[in-house]
Amino acid sequence: MDDWQIDVESQKARHSSGLELTFEGRPRTKHFSGSPSRVPEGMQSLELVRLIREGYQAFEAAWPEEGGPHVAQATGKPQQEEGSGVKVSHRRRRKLSRSNSPG
């Protein structure tokens, strides 16, 4: 993980390949997410997934422990701690069709 530069204050992780991850929320909570950008051209999908996972781990490792210096929370509301890891969810939108036939 030496190839990562972590900026906790701006919530960014940059890999030496040029890949950048921008995070929102607090690690180890259900309100934590990240978005990749500056994906190097020609990077294989499996390599990208591996680097994203590694970037999440590097950012979580750099996050200050409770009681230490901290980054201000956007909402100011307490957040429930959860297990470490990345959870990706996808909502499938159902396409509704309207019938114009007399009923």
C-alpha positions as CSV (number, residue, x, y, z in Angstrom):
1,M,0.0,0.0,0.0
2,D,3.0,2.2,-0.3
3,D,1.7,3.4,-3.7
4,W,-1.1,5.3,-2.1
5,Q,-1.2,9.0,-1.0
6,I,-4.0,9.6,1.5
7,D,-5.4,13.0,2.3
8,V,-7.9,12.4,5.2
9,E,-8.9,16.1,5.3
10,S,-10.0,16.3,1.7
11,Q,-11.1,12.6,1.8
12,K,-9.1,11.5,-1.2
13,A,-6.7,8.6,-2.0
14,R,-4.4,8.8,-5.0
15,H,-2.5,5.8,-6.4
16,S,0.8,6.1,-8.2
17,S,-1.0,4.9,-11.4
18,G,-3.1,8.0,-11.4
19,L,-6.3,6.5,-10.0
20,E,-8.0,8.7,-7.5
21,L,-10.7,7.8,-5.0
22,T,-12.9,10.5,-3.4
23,F,-14.7,9.4,-0.2
24,E,-17.8,10.7,1.6
25,G,-18.8,10.0,5.2
26,R,-16.9,8.2,7.8
27,P,-15.1,4.8,7.4
28,R,-16.6,1.8,9.2
29,T,-20.1,3.3,9.1
30,K,-23.0,2.7,6.9
31,H,-22.7,6.2,5.6
32,F,-19.3,5.7,3.9
33,S,-18.8,5.5,0.2
34,G,-16.2,6.3,-2.5
35,S,-16.1,7.1,-6.1
36,P,-13.2,6.4,-8.5
37,S,-11.9,9.0,-11.0
38,R,-8.9,9.4,-13.2
39,V,-8.9,5.8,-14.1
40,P,-5.8,5.1,-16.2
41,E,-6.6,4.3,-19.8
42,G,-6.3,0.6,-20.7
43,M,-6.4,-0.6,-17.0
44,Q,-7.9,-4.0,-16.8
45,S,-11.2,-4.3,-14.8
46,L,-9.8,-6.8,-12.3
47,E,-6.8,-4.5,-11.6
48,L,-9.2,-1.6,-11.1
49,V,-11.3,-3.5,-8.6
50,R,-8.2,-4.6,-6.8
51,L,-6.9,-1.0,-6.6
52,I,-10.3,0.3,-5.4
53,R,-10.4,-2.3,-2.6
54,E,-6.8,-1.4,-1.7
55,G,-7.6,2.3,-1.7
56,Y,-10.5,1.8,0.6
57,Q,-8.3,-0.2,3.0
58,A,-5.5,2.5,2.9
59,F,-8.0,5.3,3.6
60,E,-9.6,3.4,6.5
61,A,-6.1,2.7,8.0
62,A,-5.3,6.4,7.8
63,W,-8.5,7.5,9.4
64,P,-7.9,8.8,12.9
65,E,-9.0,6.6,15.8
66,E,-11.8,7.8,18.1
67,G,-10.6,10.3,20.6
68,G,-7.8,11.5,18.4
69,P,-7.9,14.4,15.8
70,H,-10.9,14.0,13.7
71,V,-12.6,15.3,10.5
72,A,-15.8,17.2,11.0
73,Q,-18.9,15.3,10.1
74,A,-21.1,16.8,7.5
75,T,-24.4,16.1,9.3
76,G,-23.2,16.5,12.9
77,K,-25.4,13.5,13.8
78,P,-23.9,10.5,15.5
79,Q,-23.4,7.5,13.2
80,Q,-23.6,3.9,14.1
81,E,-20.4,2.0,13.8
82,E,-20.4,-1.1,11.6
83,G,-17.8,-3.6,10.5
84,S,-15.1,-2.6,8.2
85,G,-15.4,-3.3,4.5
86,V,-16.9,-2.1,1.3
87,K,-20.6,-2.6,0.7
88,V,-21.8,-2.0,-2.8
89,S,-25.5,-1.9,-3.5
90,H,-27.5,-1.4,-6.7
91,R,-31.1,-0.7,-7.0
92,R,-32.8,-1.9,-10.1
93,R,-35.5,0.4,-11.3
94,R,-38.6,-1.3,-12.6
95,K,-39.9,0.1,-15.9
96,L,-43.6,0.7,-15.6
97,S,-45.6,0.4,-18.7
98,R,-49.0,2.1,-19.1
99,S,-51.6,0.4,-21.2
100,N,-53.7,2.7,-23.4
101,S,-56.3,0.0,-24.0
102,P,-59.8,0.5,-22.8
103,G,-60.4,-1.3,-19.6
